[in-house]
Amino acid sequence: MSLVSQIVVNSNLELVWKAWTEADRLSEWFAPEVLVELKEGGKYELYFDPINKRSMSTAGCKILRIEAPHTLVFEWKGPDPFTEVMNKPANLTQIEVKLKALSDGTLVTICHSGWTESEPSQTARSWHEQAWAQMLSSLKSKLEAGQGILCCQ
C-alpha cells in the first residue's frame, strides 16, 4: 500500500530534475543540508538538523535507481519518532520520484512504498502523507517563485 502524492510545477523538466539531484538545489527547498552522490548506490542523505546528523536525517540512505531525467528511487528514513518502524536497515521505506513533462510544466509524482499493515507503520504513513504535501509545495514555491521554504523544520 504505497502513498502517492502529486503536484504540477510550472517549470521545465530539467530544472525539476536538478532540484531533486543537486545538493545545492535540494538544500534550498527540502532540508538545510544534503549529501547526494548521483549514481546508483550513491548517498542520498538529508539532514533536517545539521548540528546532529544522526537525528532527524536520512543518514545512510542510498540511491537505488536513476533514469535521468524522469525517475529517481532512493531509500528513506522517517523522523526520529518513527525510528523503530522505518529507520533500521531491515525496514527502510523507498521513495520513487517520477517526472513527466507537460505543456505547462512538470508533473511530479512521489510514490512512497514499504509500509506494513501494523498500526505504527500506518501512523508513520499518515504523517508522511502530510509531510510530502508540504515538501511538494515547497518545491513548487521554490521553482516557480524562488520562495521555497525548508520542509519539515
DSSP file with accessible surface (Angstrom, degrees, kcal/mol):
  #  RESIDUE AA STRUCTURE BP1 BP2  ACC     N-H-->O    O-->H-N    N-H-->O    O-->H-N    TCO  KAPPA ALPHA  PHI   PSI    X-CA   Y-CA   Z-CA
    1    1 A M              0   0  114      0, 0.0   114,-0.3     0, 0.0     2,-0.1   0.000 360.0 360.0 360.0  92.7    0.0    0.0    0.0
    2    2 A S        -     0   0   51    111,-0.1     2,-0.5   112,-0.1   111,-0.2  -0.472 360.0-128.5 -80.5 155.0    2.0    2.9   -1.3
    3    3 A L  E     -A  112   0A   2    109,-2.7   109,-3.2    -2,-0.1     2,-0.4  -0.897  27.4-165.2-100.3 127.5    1.5    6.6   -0.5
    4    4 A V  E     +A  111   0A  87     -2,-0.5     2,-0.4   107,-0.2   107,-0.2  -0.971  11.2 176.2-121.7 130.3    1.2    8.7   -3.7
    5    5 A S  E     -A  110   0A  18    105,-2.2   105,-3.3    -2,-0.4     2,-0.3  -0.985   6.8-175.1-129.0 142.9    1.5   12.5   -3.9
    6    6 A Q  E     +A  109   0A 119     -2,-0.4     2,-0.3   103,-0.2   103,-0.2  -0.969   9.8 168.9-137.7 154.5    1.5   14.6   -7.0
    7    7 A I  E     -A  108   0A  33    101,-1.8   101,-3.2    -2,-0.3     2,-0.5  -0.968  29.3-129.0-157.0 149.6    1.9   18.3   -8.0
    8    8 A V  E     -A  107   0A  49     -2,-0.3     2,-0.5    99,-0.2    99,-0.2  -0.920  23.7-161.8-100.8 125.9    2.3   20.2  -11.2
    9    9 A V  E     -A  106   0A   0     97,-2.9    97,-2.8    -2,-0.5     2,-2.4  -0.937  20.4-133.0-108.9 127.8    5.3   22.6  -11.1
   10   10 A N  S    S+     0   0   87     -2,-0.5     2,-0.3    95,-0.2    95,-0.2  -0.464  76.2  93.7 -80.0  69.9    5.4   25.4  -13.7
   11   11 A S  S    S-     0   0   17     -2,-2.4    -2,-0.2    95,-0.0   133,-0.1  -0.970  82.9 -88.9-153.7 156.8    9.0   24.7  -14.5
   12   12 A N     >  -     0   0   92     -2,-0.3     4,-1.9     1,-0.1     3,-0.4  -0.331  37.3-112.0 -75.7 157.2   10.7   22.6  -17.1
   13   13 A L  H  > S+     0   0   18      1,-0.2     4,-2.7    92,-0.2     5,-0.2   0.861 113.3  56.7 -54.9 -41.8   11.6   19.0  -16.5
   14   14 A E  H  > S+     0   0  103      1,-0.2     4,-2.3     2,-0.2    -1,-0.2   0.902 108.3  46.7 -62.6 -41.3   15.4   19.6  -16.5
   15   15 A L  H  > S+     0   0   62     -3,-0.4     4,-2.0     2,-0.2    -1,-0.2   0.891 112.1  50.1 -68.5 -38.2   15.1   22.2  -13.7
   16   16 A V  H  X S+     0   0    0     -4,-1.9     4,-1.2     2,-0.2    -2,-0.2   0.929 109.9  51.7 -65.1 -41.2   12.8   20.0  -11.6
   17   17 A W  H >X S+     0   0   20     -4,-2.7     4,-1.4     1,-0.2     3,-0.7   0.939 109.8  49.0 -58.2 -47.3   15.3   17.1  -12.1
   18   18 A K  H 3X S+     0   0   76     -4,-2.3     4,-2.2     1,-0.2     8,-0.2   0.865 103.6  60.7 -62.1 -35.4   18.2   19.2  -10.9
   19   19 A A  H 3< S+     0   0    2     -4,-2.0    -1,-0.2     1,-0.2    -2,-0.2   0.829 112.6  38.6 -61.9 -29.0   16.1   20.3   -7.9
   20   20 A W  H << S+     0   0    1     -4,-1.2    -1,-0.2    -3,-0.7    -2,-0.2   0.680 124.5  36.9 -90.2 -21.5   16.0   16.6   -6.8
   21   21 A T  H  < S+     0   0    8     -4,-1.4     2,-0.5    -5,-0.2    -2,-0.2   0.523  97.4  76.0-117.2  -7.7   19.5   15.6   -7.8
   22   22 A E    >X  -     0   0   63     -4,-2.2     4,-2.7    -5,-0.2     3,-0.8  -0.938  66.9-144.9-111.5 124.4   21.8   18.5   -7.0
   23   23 A A  H 3> S+     0   0   36     -2,-0.5     4,-2.2     1,-0.3     5,-0.2   0.867  98.2  53.4 -54.9 -44.5   22.7   19.1   -3.3
   24   24 A D  H 34 S+     0   0  103      1,-0.2    -1,-0.3     2,-0.2     4,-0.2   0.845 114.1  43.3 -65.1 -29.1   22.9   22.9   -3.5
   25   25 A R  H X> S+     0   0   73     -3,-0.8     3,-1.4    -7,-0.2     4,-0.5   0.894 110.7  53.8 -80.9 -40.4   19.4   23.0   -5.1
   26   26 A L  H >X>S+     0   0    0     -4,-2.7     4,-2.7     1,-0.3     3,-1.3   0.882 103.3  58.1 -59.0 -37.8   17.9   20.4   -2.7
   27   27 A S  H 3<5S+     0   0   38     -4,-2.2    -1,-0.3     1,-0.2    -2,-0.2   0.629  97.3  63.6 -71.7  -9.8   19.1   22.4    0.3
   28   28 A E  H <45S+     0   0   94     -3,-1.4    -1,-0.2    -4,-0.2    -2,-0.2   0.699 123.7   8.7 -83.5 -20.0   17.1   25.4   -1.0
   29   29 A W  H <<5S+     0   0    2     -3,-1.3   122,-0.7    -4,-0.5   120,-0.2   0.561 130.7  35.4-137.2 -12.8   13.7   23.7   -0.6
   30   30 A F  T  <5S-     0   0    3     -4,-2.7   121,-0.3     1,-0.4    -3,-0.2   0.839 116.0  -5.4-114.2 -61.0   13.9   20.4    1.2
   31   31 A A      < -     0   0    0     -5,-0.9    -1,-0.4   119,-0.1    -2,-0.2  -0.984  61.6-119.2-139.7 150.0   16.5   20.2    4.0
   32   32 A P  S    S+     0   0   49      0, 0.0     2,-0.4     0, 0.0    16,-0.1   0.779 100.9  25.8 -66.5 -24.3   19.1   22.6    5.2
   33   33 A E  E    S+E   47   0B  72     14,-1.1    14,-3.2    -7,-0.1     2,-0.3  -0.999  71.7 171.5-140.6 136.1   22.0   20.2    4.5
   34   34 A V  E     -E   46   0B  19     -2,-0.4     2,-0.4    12,-0.2    12,-0.2  -0.960  21.6-154.1-140.5 158.5   22.1   17.4    2.0
   35   35 A L  E     +E   45   0B  63     10,-2.7    10,-2.8    -2,-0.3     2,-0.5  -0.974  19.8 176.6-135.1 115.9   24.6   14.9    0.5
   36   36 A V  E     -E   44   0B  26     -2,-0.4     2,-0.6     8,-0.2   -13,-0.2  -0.989  17.2-175.2-125.4 125.8   23.9   13.5   -2.9
   37   37 A E        -     0   0   71      6,-2.7     2,-2.5    -2,-0.5    26,-0.2  -0.936  27.1-143.4-113.5  99.0   26.1   11.2   -4.9
   38   38 A L        +     0   0   82     -2,-0.6     2,-0.3   -17,-0.1     6,-0.1  -0.400  64.5  87.5 -75.0  76.1   24.2   10.9   -8.2
   39   39 A K  S >  S-     0   0  126     -2,-2.5     3,-2.6     4,-0.1    24,-0.4  -0.954  91.2 -81.3-159.8 154.1   24.8    7.3   -9.0
   40   40 A E  T 3  S+     0   0  118     -2,-0.3    24,-0.2     1,-0.3     3,-0.1  -0.452 123.4  20.6 -62.2 129.5   23.1    4.0   -8.2
   41   41 A G  T 3  S+     0   0   44     22,-3.3    -1,-0.3     1,-0.3    23,-0.1   0.306 100.0 129.3  89.6  -7.8   24.4    3.0   -4.7
   42   42 A G    <   -     0   0    0     -3,-2.6    21,-3.1    -5,-0.2    -1,-0.3  -0.322  67.2 -85.8 -76.3 163.1   25.4    6.7   -4.1
   43   43 A K  B     -G   62   0C  74     19,-0.2    -6,-2.7    -3,-0.1    19,-0.3  -0.403  34.6-178.4 -71.4 142.9   24.4    8.6   -0.9
   44   44 A Y  E     +E   36   0B   0     17,-2.4     2,-0.5    14,-0.2    -8,-0.2  -0.767  24.8 160.5-137.8  84.4   21.0   10.4   -0.7
   45   45 A E  E     -E   35   0B  15    -10,-2.8   -10,-2.7    -2,-0.3     2,-0.4  -0.942  21.6-170.5-118.3 128.5   21.2   11.9    2.7
   46   46 A L  E     -E   34   0B   1     -2,-0.5    12,-2.1   -12,-0.2     2,-0.6  -0.969   7.9-158.1-116.9 133.7   19.1   14.8    4.0
   47   47 A Y  E     +EF  33  57B  18    -14,-3.2   -14,-1.1    -2,-0.4    10,-0.2  -0.918  13.7 178.3-116.2 104.8   19.9   16.4    7.4
   48   48 A F  S    S+     0   0   36      8,-2.2     9,-0.2    -2,-0.6    -1,-0.1   0.696  89.3  34.5 -78.7 -17.8   16.9   18.3    8.8
   49   49 A D  S >  S-     0   0   64      7,-0.6     3,-1.3     6,-0.5    -1,-0.3  -0.782  72.8-175.7-132.0  86.4   19.1   19.1   11.9
   50   50 A P  T 3  S+     0   0   42      0, 0.0     3,-0.4     0, 0.0    -1,-0.1   0.726  79.5  65.8 -60.7 -19.7   22.7   19.6   10.6
   51   51 A I  T 3  S+     0   0  160      1,-0.3     2,-0.5     2,-0.1    -2,-0.0   0.882 113.8  30.2 -67.9 -37.2   24.0   20.1   14.1
   52   52 A N  S X  S-     0   0   80     -3,-1.3     3,-1.6     3,-0.1    -1,-0.3  -0.828  72.2-176.8-124.3  91.1   23.1   16.4   14.9
   53   53 A K  T 3  S+     0   0   87     -2,-0.5     6,-0.3    -3,-0.4    -1,-0.1   0.591  80.4  58.4 -71.1  -9.0   23.4   14.4   11.7
   54   54 A R  T 3  S+     0   0  194     -5,-0.1     2,-0.4     4,-0.1     3,-0.3   0.612  98.8  70.5 -91.1 -13.8   22.2   11.2   13.3
   55   55 A S  S <  S-     0   0   21     -3,-1.6    -6,-0.5    -6,-0.3    -7,-0.2  -0.837 110.4  -1.3-105.4 141.6   18.9   12.8   14.4
   56   56 A M  S    S+     0   0   57     -2,-0.4    -8,-2.2     1,-0.2    -7,-0.6   0.931 107.1 109.1  48.8  57.2   16.2   13.7   12.0
   57   57 A S  B    S-F   47   0B   9     -3,-0.3   -10,-0.2    21,-0.3    -1,-0.2  -0.947  75.8-125.1-149.7 170.9   18.0   12.6    8.9
   58   58 A T    >   +     0   0    0    -12,-2.1     3,-2.4    -2,-0.3   -14,-0.2  -0.110  49.7 165.6-108.4  32.6   18.2   10.1    6.2
   59   59 A A  T 3   +     0   0    3     -6,-0.3     3,-0.1     1,-0.3    -2,-0.1  -0.207  65.3  21.2 -51.7 132.2   21.8    9.3    7.0
   60   60 A G  T 3  S+     0   0   35      1,-0.3    -1,-0.3    15,-0.0     2,-0.1   0.283  90.0 134.4  91.4  -9.7   22.9    6.0    5.4
   61   61 A C    <   -     0   0    0     -3,-2.4   -17,-2.4   -17,-0.2    -1,-0.3  -0.460  37.3-158.9 -76.8 148.1   20.2    6.1    2.7
   62   62 A K  B     -G   43   0C  83    -19,-0.3    13,-2.3    -2,-0.1     2,-0.4  -0.869  23.4-103.4-128.1 157.8   21.3    5.3   -0.9
   63   63 A I  E     -B   74   0A   1    -21,-3.1   -22,-3.3   -24,-0.4    11,-0.3  -0.655  30.7-175.8 -77.7 129.7   20.1    5.9   -4.4
   64   64 A L  E     +     0   0A  63      9,-2.9     2,-0.3    -2,-0.4    10,-0.2   0.761  63.9   5.5 -98.9 -31.5   18.6    2.6   -5.8
   65   65 A R  E     -B   73   0A  86      8,-1.6     8,-2.6   -26,-0.1     2,-0.4  -0.979  54.4-167.7-157.4 142.0   17.8    3.6   -9.4
   66   66 A I  E     +B   72   0A  35     -2,-0.3     6,-0.2     6,-0.2     2,-0.2  -0.998  13.1 168.4-132.7 128.0   18.3    6.6  -11.7
   67   67 A E  E >>  -B   71   0A  94      4,-2.9     3,-2.8    -2,-0.4     4,-1.9  -0.702  48.9-117.2-131.8  75.9   16.6    7.0  -15.1
   68   68 A A  T 34 S+     0   0   65      1,-0.3    -2,-0.1     2,-0.2     4,-0.0  -0.327  83.8   3.9 -63.0 140.3   17.6   10.7  -15.8
   69   69 A P  T 34 S+     0   0   24      0, 0.0    -1,-0.3     0, 0.0     3,-0.1  -0.757 133.4  42.9-102.4  37.3   15.7   12.9  -16.1
   70   70 A H  T <4 S+     0   0   88     -3,-2.8    29,-2.8     1,-0.3     2,-0.4   0.755 106.1  35.0-113.4 -31.1   12.5   11.0  -15.3
   71   71 A T  E  <  +BC  67  98A  12     -4,-1.9    -4,-2.9    27,-0.2     2,-0.4  -0.994  46.1 173.8-138.6 133.3   12.9    8.7  -12.4
   72   72 A L  E     -BC  66  97A   0     25,-2.1    25,-3.4    -2,-0.4     2,-0.4  -0.994   9.7-173.6-134.2 125.4   14.9    8.7   -9.1
   73   73 A V  E     +BC  65  96A   6     -8,-2.6    -9,-2.9    -2,-0.4    -8,-1.6  -0.985  13.7 161.1-122.7 130.2   14.4    6.0   -6.5
   74   74 A F  E     -BC  63  95A   0     21,-2.4    21,-3.1    -2,-0.4   -11,-0.2  -0.970  39.9 -98.8-145.5 159.2   16.1    6.2   -3.1
   75   75 A E  E     - C   0  94A  47    -13,-2.3     2,-0.4    -2,-0.3    19,-0.2  -0.410  40.3-153.5 -72.2 156.9   15.8    4.7    0.4
   76   76 A W  E     - C   0  93A  12     17,-2.6    17,-1.7    10,-0.1     2,-0.4  -0.993  16.3-166.9-140.7 142.0   14.0    6.7    3.1
   77   77 A K        -     0   0   45     -2,-0.4    10,-0.2    15,-0.2     3,-0.1  -0.954  21.2-137.0-119.3 145.4   14.0    7.1    6.9
   78   78 A G        -     0   0    4     -2,-0.4   -21,-0.3     1,-0.2   -22,-0.1  -0.276  40.5 -67.0 -89.3-179.8   11.3    8.9    8.8
   79   79 A P    >   -     0   0   14      0, 0.0     3,-2.7     0, 0.0    -1,-0.2  -0.198  60.6 -90.1 -65.6 163.6   11.7   11.4   11.6
   80   80 A D  G >  S+     0   0   56      1,-0.3     3,-2.1     2,-0.2     4,-0.3   0.783 121.5  65.7 -48.2 -38.8   13.0   10.2   15.0
   81   81 A P  G 3  S+     0   0  108      0, 0.0    -1,-0.3     0, 0.0     3,-0.2   0.754 104.8  47.8 -59.8 -17.9    9.6    9.3   16.4
   82   82 A F  G X> S+     0   0   26     -3,-2.7     4,-2.4     1,-0.2     3,-0.8   0.177  74.8 117.8-105.7  17.5    9.3    6.6   13.8
   83   83 A T  H <> S+     0   0   50     -3,-2.1     4,-1.7     1,-0.3     5,-0.3   0.892  76.9  47.3 -51.4 -47.9   12.8    5.1   14.3
   84   84 A E  H 34 S+     0   0  134     -4,-0.3    -1,-0.3    -3,-0.2    -2,-0.1   0.802 116.5  45.0 -67.7 -25.9   11.5    1.7   15.4
   85   85 A V  H <4 S-     0   0   36     -3,-0.8    -2,-0.2    35,-0.1    -1,-0.2   0.864 134.5  -2.4 -86.9 -37.5    9.1    1.5   12.4
   86   86 A M  H  < S+     0   0    2     -4,-2.4     7,-0.5    29,-0.0    -3,-0.2   0.364 109.0  77.0-144.5   9.0   11.1    2.6    9.4
   87   87 A N     <  +     0   0   20     -4,-1.7     5,-0.1    -5,-0.5    -3,-0.1   0.370  69.7  92.2-113.3   6.8   14.7    3.7   10.2
   88   88 A K  S >  S-     0   0   87     -5,-0.3     3,-2.2    -4,-0.1     4,-0.4  -0.718  87.1-109.0 -98.3 152.0   16.5    0.4   10.7
   89   89 A P  G >  S+     0   0  125      0, 0.0     3,-0.7     0, 0.0    -1,-0.1   0.823 117.0  52.7 -50.1 -33.8   18.3   -1.3    7.7
   90   90 A A  G 3  S+     0   0  106      1,-0.2    -3,-0.0    -3,-0.0    -4,-0.0   0.668 117.1  36.0 -78.4 -16.0   15.7   -4.1    7.5
   91   91 A N  G <  S+     0   0   55     -3,-2.2    -1,-0.2     2,-0.0    -3,-0.1   0.096  75.9 140.4-130.2  29.3   12.7   -1.8    7.4
   92   92 A L    <   -     0   0   35     -3,-0.7   -15,-0.2    -4,-0.4     2,-0.2  -0.400  43.2-137.1 -65.1 145.7   13.7    1.3    5.3
   93   93 A T  E     -C   76   0A   2    -17,-1.7   -17,-2.6    -7,-0.5     2,-0.4  -0.460  14.8-125.2 -95.4 174.8   11.0    2.6    3.0
   94   94 A Q  E     -CD  75 113A  87     19,-2.4    19,-2.5   -19,-0.2     2,-0.5  -0.966  10.1-153.7-126.8 144.8   11.6    3.7   -0.6
   95   95 A I  E     -CD  74 112A   0    -21,-3.1   -21,-2.4    -2,-0.4     2,-0.5  -0.960   6.0-168.4-114.7 129.5   10.8    6.8   -2.5
   96   96 A E  E     -CD  73 111A  41     15,-2.2    15,-2.5    -2,-0.5     2,-0.6  -0.985   5.6-164.3-115.7 119.4   10.2    6.9   -6.2
   97   97 A V  E     -CD  72 110A   2    -25,-3.4   -25,-2.1    -2,-0.5     2,-0.4  -0.928   7.8-171.4-102.9 121.8   10.2   10.3   -7.8
   98   98 A K  E     -CD  71 109A 101     11,-3.0    11,-2.7    -2,-0.6     2,-0.4  -0.962   3.6-164.4-116.1 134.6    8.7   10.4  -11.3
   99   99 A L  E     - D   0 108A   7    -29,-2.8     2,-0.4    -2,-0.4     9,-0.2  -0.958   6.0-177.0-119.5 134.7    8.8   13.5  -13.5
  100  100 A K  E     - D   0 107A 132      7,-1.9     7,-3.1    -2,-0.4     2,-0.2  -0.990  25.4-126.5-134.5 123.6    6.7   13.9  -16.6
  101  101 A A  E     - D   0 106A  62     -2,-0.4     2,-0.3     5,-0.2     5,-0.2  -0.476  30.6-175.3 -67.8 134.6    6.9   16.9  -18.9
  102  102 A L  E >   - D   0 105A  64      3,-3.4     3,-1.2    -2,-0.2   -89,-0.1  -0.816  41.0-105.3-121.4 168.4    3.6   18.6  -19.6
  103  103 A S  T 3  S+     0   0  133     -2,-0.3     3,-0.1     1,-0.3    -2,-0.0   0.823 122.6  35.7 -64.7 -27.5    2.8   21.5  -21.9
  104  104 A D  T 3  S-     0   0   96      1,-0.1     2,-0.3   -93,-0.0    -1,-0.3   0.138 132.0 -58.0-113.6  19.9    2.5   23.8  -18.8
  105  105 A G  E <  S- D   0 102A  11     -3,-1.2    -3,-3.4   -95,-0.2     2,-0.4  -1.000  75.8 -41.7 148.3-142.9    5.3   22.4  -16.6
  106  106 A T  E     -AD   9 101A   0    -97,-2.8   -97,-2.9    -2,-0.3     2,-0.6  -0.993  36.8-138.1-133.8 129.8    6.3   19.2  -15.0
  107  107 A L  E     -AD   8 100A  36     -7,-3.1    -7,-1.9    -2,-0.4     2,-0.5  -0.780  21.2-160.8 -84.3 122.9    4.1   16.6  -13.2
  108  108 A V  E     -AD   7  99A   0   -101,-3.2  -101,-1.8    -2,-0.6     2,-0.5  -0.941   9.0-175.4-107.7 122.2    6.0   15.4  -10.1
  109  109 A T  E     -AD   6  98A  23    -11,-2.7   -11,-3.0    -2,-0.5     2,-0.5  -0.979   7.2-164.5-120.2 128.1    4.8   12.1   -8.6
  110  110 A I  E     -AD   5  97A   0   -105,-3.3  -105,-2.2    -2,-0.5     2,-0.5  -0.957   2.3-171.0-110.1 127.4    6.1   10.7   -5.4
  111  111 A C  E     -AD   4  96A  28    -15,-2.5   -15,-2.2    -2,-0.5     2,-0.7  -0.972   4.0-168.8-118.1 112.2    5.4    7.1   -4.6
  112  112 A H  E     +AD   3  95A   0   -109,-3.2  -109,-2.7    -2,-0.5     2,-0.2  -0.909  18.3 171.3-105.5 112.1    6.5    6.2   -1.0
  113  113 A S  E     + D   0  94A  34    -19,-2.5   -19,-2.4    -2,-0.7  -111,-0.1  -0.697  37.5  75.5-119.8 169.9    6.4    2.4   -0.5
  114  114 A G        +     0   0   50      1,-0.3    -1,-0.1    -2,-0.2     2,-0.1   0.481  57.6 145.3 107.8   9.6    7.4   -0.2    2.0
  115  115 A W        -     0   0   22   -114,-0.3    -1,-0.3    -3,-0.2     2,-0.2  -0.439  34.2-149.3 -76.2 151.4    4.7    0.3    4.6
  116  116 A T        -     0   0   78      2,-0.1    -1,-0.0    -2,-0.1     0, 0.0  -0.604  27.7-108.8-108.5 176.4    3.3   -2.6    6.6
  117  117 A E  S    S+     0   0  149     -2,-0.2    -2,-0.0     4,-0.1     5,-0.0   0.511  79.1 119.3 -82.9  -4.6   -0.2   -3.1    8.0
  118  118 A S  S  > S-     0   0   54      1,-0.1     4,-2.4     4,-0.0     5,-0.2  -0.230  74.8-119.7 -62.8 152.0    0.9   -2.5   11.5
  119  119 A E  H  > S+     0   0  158      1,-0.2     4,-2.3     2,-0.2     5,-0.2   0.923 113.0  51.1 -60.2 -44.5   -0.6    0.4   13.4
  120  120 A P  H  > S+     0   0   70      0, 0.0     4,-2.2     0, 0.0    -1,-0.2   0.909 111.2  48.8 -61.6 -37.7    2.8    2.1   14.0
  121  121 A S  H  > S+     0   0    4      2,-0.2     4,-2.5     1,-0.2    -2,-0.2   0.917 111.3  49.1 -66.9 -40.3    3.6    1.8   10.3
  122  122 A Q  H  X S+     0   0   44     -4,-2.4     4,-2.3     2,-0.2    -1,-0.2   0.860 109.1  53.1 -69.2 -32.2    0.2    3.2    9.3
  123  123 A T  H  X S+     0   0   75     -4,-2.3     4,-2.1     2,-0.2    -1,-0.2   0.931 110.8  46.8 -65.0 -44.3    0.7    6.1   11.8
  124  124 A A  H  X S+     0   0    0     -4,-2.2     4,-2.4     1,-0.2    -2,-0.2   0.905 110.5  53.3 -63.4 -40.4    4.1    6.9   10.1
  125  125 A R  H  X S+     0   0   40     -4,-2.5     4,-1.9     1,-0.2    -2,-0.2   0.927 108.2  49.8 -61.1 -44.7    2.4    6.6    6.7
  126  126 A S  H  X S+     0   0   65     -4,-2.3     4,-1.4     1,-0.2    -1,-0.2   0.906 110.1  50.9 -61.6 -41.8   -0.2    9.2    7.7
  127  127 A W  H  X S+     0   0  107     -4,-2.1     4,-2.1     1,-0.2     3,-0.3   0.927 109.9  50.1 -60.8 -44.1    2.4   11.6    9.0
  128  128 A H  H  X S+     0   0    2     -4,-2.4     4,-3.2     1,-0.2     5,-0.3   0.816  99.8  64.7 -67.3 -29.6    4.3   11.3    5.7
  129  129 A E  H  X S+     0   0   94     -4,-1.9     4,-1.4     1,-0.2    -1,-0.2   0.943 109.5  39.4 -57.4 -45.6    1.2   12.0    3.7
  130  130 A Q  H  X S+     0   0  142     -4,-1.4     4,-2.2    -3,-0.3    -2,-0.2   0.905 115.2  52.9 -67.6 -43.2    1.1   15.5    5.2
  131  131 A A  H  X S+     0   0    8     -4,-2.1     4,-2.8     1,-0.2    -2,-0.2   0.907 107.8  49.8 -63.8 -41.2    4.9   15.9    5.0
  132  132 A W  H  X S+     0   0    3     -4,-3.2     4,-2.8     2,-0.2     5,-0.2   0.893 109.2  52.4 -67.1 -36.8    5.1   15.0    1.3
  133  133 A A  H  X S+     0   0   49     -4,-1.4     4,-2.0    -5,-0.3    -1,-0.2   0.938 112.3  46.0 -62.1 -42.7    2.3   17.5    0.5
  134  134 A Q  H  X S+     0   0   88     -4,-2.2     4,-2.0     2,-0.2    -2,-0.2   0.929 113.4  49.2 -64.5 -44.1    4.3   20.2    2.4
  135  135 A M  H  X S+     0   0    1     -4,-2.8     4,-2.5     1,-0.2    -2,-0.2   0.920 109.9  50.1 -64.4 -43.2    7.5   19.2    0.7
  136  136 A L  H  X S+     0   0    3     -4,-2.8     4,-2.6     1,-0.2    -1,-0.2   0.888 109.1  52.7 -64.6 -35.8    5.9   19.3   -2.8
  137  137 A S  H  X S+     0   0   70     -4,-2.0     4,-2.8    -5,-0.2    -1,-0.2   0.894 108.6  50.6 -63.5 -38.6    4.5   22.8   -2.0
  138  138 A S  H  X S+     0   0    2     -4,-2.0     4,-2.7     2,-0.2    -2,-0.2   0.926 110.3  49.1 -65.6 -42.7    8.0   23.9   -1.1
  139  139 A L  H  X S+     0   0    0     -4,-2.5     4,-2.7     2,-0.2     5,-0.3   0.950 113.1  47.2 -59.2 -48.9    9.4   22.5   -4.3
  140  140 A K  H  X S+     0   0   59     -4,-2.6     4,-2.6     1,-0.2     5,-0.4   0.938 113.3  48.5 -59.7 -46.9    6.7   24.3   -6.4
  141  141 A S  H  X>S+     0   0   43     -4,-2.8     4,-2.3     1,-0.2     6,-1.6   0.920 113.0  47.6 -60.5 -44.8    7.2   27.6   -4.5
  142  142 A K  H  X5S+     0   0   50     -4,-2.7     4,-1.5     5,-0.3    -1,-0.2   0.941 117.4  40.1 -63.9 -47.8   11.0   27.5   -4.9
  143  143 A L  H  <5S+     0   0   44     -4,-2.7    -1,-0.2    -5,-0.2    -2,-0.2   0.847 121.8  40.4 -75.2 -32.0   10.9   26.7   -8.6
  144  144 A E  H  <5S+     0   0   73     -4,-2.6    -2,-0.2    -5,-0.3    -1,-0.2   0.836 138.4   5.8 -85.9 -33.3    8.0   28.9   -9.6
  145  145 A A  H  <5S-     0   0   64     -4,-2.3    -3,-0.2    -5,-0.4    -2,-0.2   0.390  91.9-114.4-132.9   1.3    8.8   32.0   -7.5
  146  146 A G  S  <<S+     0   0   37     -4,-1.5    -4,-0.3    -5,-0.6    -3,-0.1   0.768  85.6 113.1  68.8  25.4   12.2   31.4   -5.8
  147  147 A Q        +     0   0  131     -6,-1.6    -5,-0.3    -7,-0.1    -6,-0.1   0.021  36.5 156.3-118.6  26.2   10.5   31.3   -2.4
  148  148 A G        -     0   0   20     -7,-0.3     2,-0.4    -9,-0.1   -10,-0.1  -0.221  28.1-151.2 -56.8 139.8   10.9   27.7   -1.3
  149  149 A I        -     0   0  107   -120,-0.2     2,-0.3   -14,-0.1    -7,-0.1  -0.861  28.1 -98.8-108.9 150.1   10.8   27.1    2.4
  150  150 A L    >   -     0   0   39     -2,-0.4     3,-0.7     1,-0.1  -120,-0.2  -0.522  43.2-125.9 -69.6 128.4   12.7   24.3    4.0
  151  151 A C  T 3  S+     0   0    1   -122,-0.7    -1,-0.1  -121,-0.3   -20,-0.0  -0.406  80.0   8.2 -71.9 148.3   10.3   21.4    4.6
  152  152 A C  T 3         0   0   31      1,-0.2    -1,-0.2    -2,-0.1  -122,-0.0   0.789 360.0 360.0  59.7  34.9    9.9   19.8    8.0
  153  153 A Q    <         0   0  178     -3,-0.7    -1,-0.2  -122,-0.0  -104,-0.1  -0.478 360.0 360.0 -72.1 360.0   11.9   22.3   10.1
